[in-house]
C-alpha cells in the first residue's frame, strides 16, 4: 500500500509540470496586457516599461516560465499583479470559504442522492422510481446559473428567507450549496440506483434473504456497501471540482471563494494568481482521486494495491 501511494504521489510531479506549462502558455494567449490594465490606458510609455520590468514581463517567455518553476520549488507561488499580495495569501483568504461550500454541498448531495437511489433501486419501475429519476434528470440538465437565479428569486426575493449574496453566516451557504449539490445529487442517485439493481441480483443477497434477515438489513448492510464503488467515484470527481471552486455558482451568488478569485484574476490578466490557482486545482484533483482509489479497499476487501 505504501509503495502504491508513493508511486501515485511521484506520478503527480510530471502531471503538475504539464499543467503548469499549459496554463502558462494559454493565459498569455488571452488578449489583454496586465500592465496596461494595471497602469491604465493613459499611462506613459515609461511607466508601462517600468511596470513591465518590475513584474518581469519584459523577459522572454522561457525565462518567465523557468523563474516561475524556480520560485515554485522554493514554495513561492509569486505575487499578485492586481493586489500586490503573495498569491498564497490570496488563495488562503478564499480557501476556507470554498471548503465550507464544497463540504456542505457534498453532504447535501450524498444525503439526497443516496436516499433517492436506494428508494428507486429497491422499488424499480414504480411511480416513485420514475419520479425520482425524472427529478434526477432535471438536476443533471438544469444549468447551475439558472438554478441559482431561480433559488435566489424564490427564497431571497419572494419569500425573504435567506440572503442572496455574500458570506458570513450559515444562511449565506444554503442557496449556493443547494445549487452546487443539485447535479451531484442527481448523479449519485442514478449511480446508486444502477449499483443496487446490479447487486440485488447477486447470490449472496438471495442467501441473506433466505436466512431470514430483515429487508432493511439486507439493503443497508449488504447491498448498499457493495454498490457504493461507482458512487464514491462520482462523488470524488465532483468533490474535486467543488474544492477547486465552482466558478459559476460563486459568481452568481457573489461568493468570495476560489472560483470567484479565478474569474477576477482572468479578467485582470493576473498571471501569477491564475497559474497558482490552476496548479492547486490539479493537485487537489490528483489527491482526491488517490483517496477515492484507496477507499475501494474498504468497500471491497478483494481489491488490493500491491
C-alpha positions in Angstrom: 0.0 0.0 0.0 2.8 2.5 0.9 4.6 1.7 -2.3 1.4 2.3 -4.3 0.7 5.6 -2.6 4.4 6.7 -3.1 4.2 5.8 -6.8 1.0 7.8 -7.2 2.4 10.8 -5.5 5.5 10.7 -7.7 3.3 10.5 -10.7 1.8 13.8 -9.7 5.1 15.6 -10.5 5.0 15.3 -14.3 1.3 15.9 -14.2 1.7 19.2 -12.4 4.6 20.2 -14.6 2.5 19.6 -17.7 -0.4 21.6 -16.2 1.8 24.5 -15.3 3.3 24.7 -18.8 -0.2 24.6 -20.5 -1.6 27.2 -18.2 1.5 29.4 -18.5 1.1 29.4 -22.3 -2.7 29.7 -22.5 -3.1 32.6 -20.1 -0.6 34.6 -22.2 -2.6 33.8 -25.3 -5.6 35.6 -23.9 -6.0 39.1 -25.4 -5.1 41.9 -23.0 -2.0 43.2 -21.3 -1.9 43.1 -17.4 0.5 46.0 -17.3 -1.9 48.3 -19.3 -4.9 47.1 -17.3 -2.9 48.0 -14.1 -1.4 51.3 -15.2 -4.4 52.5 -17.3 -4.7 53.4 -20.9 -3.4 57.0 -20.2 -0.1 55.8 -18.7 3.1 57.0 -20.3 5.3 54.5 -22.2 8.0 55.0 -19.5 5.5 54.0 -16.8 4.4 50.9 -18.7 8.0 49.9 -19.4 8.9 50.3 -15.7 5.9 48.2 -14.6 6.8 45.5 -17.2 10.3 45.3 -15.8 9.0 45.3 -12.2 6.9 42.2 -12.9 9.5 40.5 -15.1 7.2 40.6 -18.1 9.9 42.1 -20.3 11.8 38.8 -20.1 11.5 36.1 -22.8 8.7 33.6 -22.1 11.0 30.7 -21.4 12.8 32.8 -18.8 9.5 33.8 -17.2 8.5 30.1 -17.0 11.8 29.0 -15.6 11.6 31.7 -13.0 8.1 30.6 -12.1 9.3 27.0 -11.6 12.3 28.1 -9.6 10.0 30.1 -7.3 7.6 27.2 -7.1 10.4 24.8 -5.9 11.0 27.2 -3.1 7.3 27.3 -2.1 6.7 30.7 -3.7 3.7 31.0 -6.0 4.5 34.5 -6.8 2.9 37.9 -6.2 -0.5 39.1 -7.5 -0.2 41.8 -10.2 -3.6 43.1 -9.2 -3.3 43.4 -5.4 0.5 43.2 -4.9 0.0 40.5 -2.3 1.6 37.0 -2.3 -0.5 34.5 -4.3 -0.5 32.1 -1.4 -2.2 34.7 0.8 -4.8 35.4 -1.8 -5.6 31.7 -2.1 -5.6 31.1 1.7 -8.0 34.0 2.2 -10.6 32.4 -0.1 -9.8 28.7 0.6 -11.9 28.3 3.7 -15.0 29.7 2.1 -14.7 27.2 -0.8 -14.0 24.3 1.6 -17.1 25.1 3.6 -19.2 25.4 0.5 -17.8 22.2 -1.0 -18.3 20.1 2.2 -21.9 21.3 2.7 -22.8 20.8 -0.9 -21.3 17.2 -0.9 -23.2 16.4 2.4 -26.5 17.6 0.9 -25.8 15.8 -2.4 -24.9 12.4 -0.8 -27.8 12.5 1.7 -30.4 13.2 -1.0 -28.7 11.2 -3.8 -28.2 8.0 -1.8 -31.7 8.0 -0.3 -33.3 8.6 -3.7 -31.1 6.0 -5.3 -31.9 3.4 -2.6 -35.6 4.1 -2.9 -35.5 3.8 -6.7 -33.3 0.7 -6.7 -35.4 -1.2 -4.2 -38.6 -0.3 -6.0 -37.7 -0.3 -9.7 -40.1 0.7 -12.4 -42.6 2.1 -10.0 -44.1 5.6 -9.9 -41.6 6.5 -7.1 -38.7 5.3 -9.2 -39.9 7.2 -12.3 -40.4 10.4 -10.3 -37.0 10.1 -8.6 -35.2 9.6 -12.0 -37.2 12.4 -13.5 -36.1 14.8 -10.8 -32.5 13.5 -11.1 -32.6 14.1 -14.9 -33.8 17.7 -14.1 -30.9 18.1 -11.7 -28.4 17.0 -14.2 -29.9 19.1 -17.0 -30.6 22.4 -15.3 -27.8 24.9 -15.8 -26.2 26.0 -12.5 -26.6 29.7 -13.2 -30.3 29.3 -14.0 -31.0 27.1 -10.9 -29.1 29.6 -8.7 -31.1 32.5 -10.0 -34.4 30.7 -9.5 -33.5 29.7 -5.9 -32.3 33.3 -5.3 -35.6 34.7 -6.6 -37.7 32.2 -4.6 -36.0 32.1 -1.2 -34.3 35.5 -1.1 -36.6 37.9 -3.1 -40.1 36.4 -2.9 -40.0 34.6 0.5 -37.2 36.7 2.1 -36.0 33.6 4.0 -32.3 33.5 3.0 -29.6 36.0 2.0 -29.0 36.2 -1.8 -25.3 37.0 -1.9 -22.2 37.3 0.2 -20.7 35.3 3.1 -20.7 35.5 6.9 -23.4 33.2 8.2 -24.6 29.7 7.6 -27.6 31.2 5.8 -25.2 32.5 3.1 -24.2 28.9 2.4 -27.6 27.4 1.9 -28.5 28.6 -1.6 -25.0 28.2 -3.1 -24.7 24.7 -1.6 -28.1 23.5 -3.0 -27.2 24.9 -6.4 -23.8 23.3 -6.4 -25.0 20.0 -5.0 -28.0 19.5 -7.3 -26.1 18.0 -10.2 -24.0 15.8 -7.8 -27.2 14.6 -6.0 -28.7 13.6 -9.4 -25.6 11.8 -10.5 -25.3 10.0 -7.1 -28.9 9.0 -7.3 -28.6 7.4 -10.7 -25.4 5.6 -9.9 -26.8 4.3 -6.6 -29.9 3.0 -8.4 -27.8 1.3 -11.0 -25.5 -0.3 -8.4 -28.3 -1.5 -6.3 -30.2 -3.1 -9.2 -27.0 -4.9 -10.1 -26.1 -6.1 -6.6 -29.7 -7.2 -5.8 -29.3 -10.0 -8.4 -26.2 -11.5 -6.7 -26.3 -14.9 -5.0 -25.2 -13.6 -1.6 -28.2 -11.3 -1.4 -30.6 -14.2 -2.0 -28.7 -16.1 0.7 -29.1 -13.2 3.2 -32.8 -13.1 2.5 -33.1 -16.9 2.8 -31.5 -16.7 6.3 -34.5 -14.5 7.3 -32.7 -11.2 7.6 -34.9 -8.2 7.6 -35.1 -6.4 4.2 -33.7 -3.2 5.6 -30.7 -5.1 6.9 -30.1 -6.7 3.6 -30.3 -3.4 1.7 -28.4 -1.1 4.0 -25.7 -3.6 5.3 -25.1 -5.9 2.3 -26.4 -4.3 -0.8 -25.6 -0.7 -0.4 -21.9 -1.1 0.6 -21.2 -3.3 -2.4 -23.0 -0.8 -4.7 -21.0 2.2 -3.4 -17.8 1.9 -5.6 -19.2 3.8 -8.6 -21.0 6.2 -6.2 -17.7 7.0 -4.5 -16.0 7.5 -7.8 -18.6 10.0 -9.0 -18.7 11.8 -5.6 -14.9 12.1 -5.6 -14.8 13.6 -9.1 -17.4 16.2 -8.2 -15.8 16.9 -4.8 -12.5 17.7 -6.5 -14.3 20.2 -8.7 -16.1 21.7 -5.7 -12.8 22.2 -3.8 -11.3 23.7 -7.0 -14.1 26.2 -6.7 -17.3 26.3 -8.7 -16.9 29.3 -10.9 -20.5 29.7 -12.0 -22.1 29.3 -8.6 -19.6 31.6 -6.8 -20.1 34.2 -9.5 -23.9 34.0 -9.3 -24.0 34.4 -5.6 -21.0 36.8 -5.3 -19.5 34.2 -3.0 -15.8 35.1 -2.3 -14.3 31.7 -3.0 -11.6 30.3 -5.2 -13.8 30.2 -8.3 -14.7 33.9 -7.9 -11.0 34.6 -7.4 -10.1 32.8 -10.6 -12.7 34.7 -12.7 -11.5 38.1 -11.3 -7.8 37.1 -11.9 -8.5 36.1 -15.5 -10.4 39.3 -16.1 -7.5 41.4 -14.9 -4.9 39.1 -16.6 -3.3 38.4 -13.2 -0.9 35.7 -14.5 0.6 34.6 -11.1 -2.8 34.1 -9.4 -4.2 32.1 -12.4 -1.1 29.9 -12.6 -1.2 29.3 -8.8 -4.9 28.5 -8.7 -4.9 26.1 -11.6 -1.8 24.3 -10.1 -3.7 24.0 -6.8 -6.8 22.6 -8.7 -4.6 20.0 -10.4 -3.1 18.9 -7.1 -6.5 18.7 -5.4 -7.9 16.6 -8.2 -5.0 14.2 -8.1 -5.1 13.8 -4.3 -8.9 13.3 -4.3 -8.6 10.6 -6.9 -5.9 8.9 -4.8 -8.2 9.0 -1.7 -11.1 7.6 -3.8 -8.9 4.7 -5.1 -7.8 3.9 -1.6 -11.4 3.9 -0.4 -12.1 1.0 -2.7 -10.1 -1.4 -0.5 -12.6 -0.6 2.4 -15.7 -1.0 0.2 -14.4 -4.2 -1.4 -11.8 -6.2 0.6 -11.0 -8.2 -2.6 -9.3 -5.1 -4.0 -5.6 -4.8 -3.1 -2.9 -2.3 -4.2 0.4 -4.0 -4.3 
